[in-house]
Amino acid sequence: MNRLAKIKTKFVCQSCGTESPKWMGRCSGCGEWNTMVEEVVEEKKARRGSAFVHTTTKQLKPERLSNILSQEESRVFTGSGEFDRVLGGGIVPGSMVLVGGDPGIGKSTILLQTSARLAARGEKVLYISGEESLKQTKLRAERLGLPTQDLFVLSETDMNMIERVVDEENPAFLIIDSIQTVYIDEIQSAPGSVTQVRECTAMLMKIAKSRGIAIFIVGHVTKQGSIAGPRLLEHMVDAVLYFEGERHHTFRILRAVKNRFGSTNEIGIFEMRESGLEEVLNPSEIFLEERTSGVSGSTIVASMEGTRTVLVELQALISPTSFGNPRRMATGIDQNKVALLMAVLEKRSGLLLQTQDAYLKAAGGVKLDEPAIDLAICVAVASSFRDKPTRPTDVVIGEVGLTGEVRRVSRIEQRVAEAAKLGFTRAIIPKNNLGGWTYPPGITVIGVESVDEALRETIPF
């Protein structure tokens, strides 16, 4: 009598990829709850598209790095200056770009717009949607007013079929929407599982590098805002772009958190309209257009986002606490940074903040995390605490140390030049940044050594 072979299974965390022979309520790798999913253990056999199986018999020999000829990568412009900026100057052939963001924020919209622009210029583009039918894709393109006569579309989720179509059509650009919907039939796991995402990405990477096809893949995000699936996914691709912004607001920020061909932390600003995502050429004006003059707790800072200078309004509201422990809340700013700077103000400047609730915000929905915003946070907090407004034409730049000193920052010339271009008349900067460069006309540059000195310059007593 023949006995059926026992099916071996394992439990895999869908957040980090940790494997376990038995089910656990909490993953031992990432600490997430209820993420362990049972998967069938496959036999060790060569799978089509696997990145870990090599059948070639070609003899490999390492080369000296000095003997390798270096050349500038040719780039293809997308027709959107903001999108090209985030990519580092355009699309590099053979690259693989991961685009992530919340549902409905505009990932599919920007890729469909980019595909239509490239196709209208004579480039062969293949847009593969695993979430929409061909009719749904057509309706979305018509709603956005996009030219569709030269754009090829396909609704398919089987990676083997996708590879066959790519071999037949040989496109220059390939869009996969989304990586969580495609699957390899030889793998027993469900689409979107750790194994499927890893192997499908490896298969797409092989297609991109071997054929020189630029591939864009859409990635879903978890409740914590990170790309769903294993962290290996972000390590495998050449660039990772995140869409930021509120779904109910019109402005979107596309940020590069990884880019092998350009600057990291570069941002592009877009506005969602009926015709799709349109680029914002001067984001500083957008962030400052609704600023109220003559109100305490408002300060302007010149922040560097990649290679671009963005002027942002920092707002602070300081009010007496009703509880034993004062609250410290921040939007767009690191909350630990706020607590640290408030401690510096209390210790070095004599502001009694231990009985005050503090609420801080970077207006416009932008997120700021560089050290150069420290001094502006201190000025905004002190302005709200004293209930005295700062000058509306002042811009404040500088890093603050624990002893209350103001430390130099990078690219001070570019920051001050952007402030002068938008009509600001005074720039409060670290004293160590003075000298060695030409000040723009129309703006007075004042150097300060400490937080106390900066407060005397910006807030009248």
Buried (B, 14 or more C-beta within 10 A) or exposed (E): EEEEEEEEBBBBBBBBBBBBEEEBEEBEBEEBEEBBBEBEEEEEEEBEBBBEEEEEEEEEEEEEEEEEEEEEBEBBBBBBEBBBBBBBBBBBBBBBBBBBBBEEBBBBBBBBBBBBBBBBEEBBBBBBBBBBEEEEBBEBBEEBEBEBEBBBBBBBBBBBBBBEBBEEEEBBBBBBBBBBBBBBEBBBBEBBBBBBBBBBBBBBBBBBBEBEBBBBBBBBBBEEEBBBBBEBBBEBBBBBBBBBBEEEEBBBBBBBBBBEBBBBBBBBBBBBEEEBBBBBEEBBEBBBEEEEEEBBBBBBBBBBBBBBBBBBBBBBBBEEBEEEEBEBEBEBBBEEBBEBBBEBBBEBBEBEBEEBBBBBBBBBBBBBEBBBBBBBBBBBBBBBBBEBBBBBBBBBBBBBBEEBBBBBBEBBBBBBBBBBBBEBBBBBBBBBBBEEEEBBEEBEBBBBBBBBBBBEBBBEE
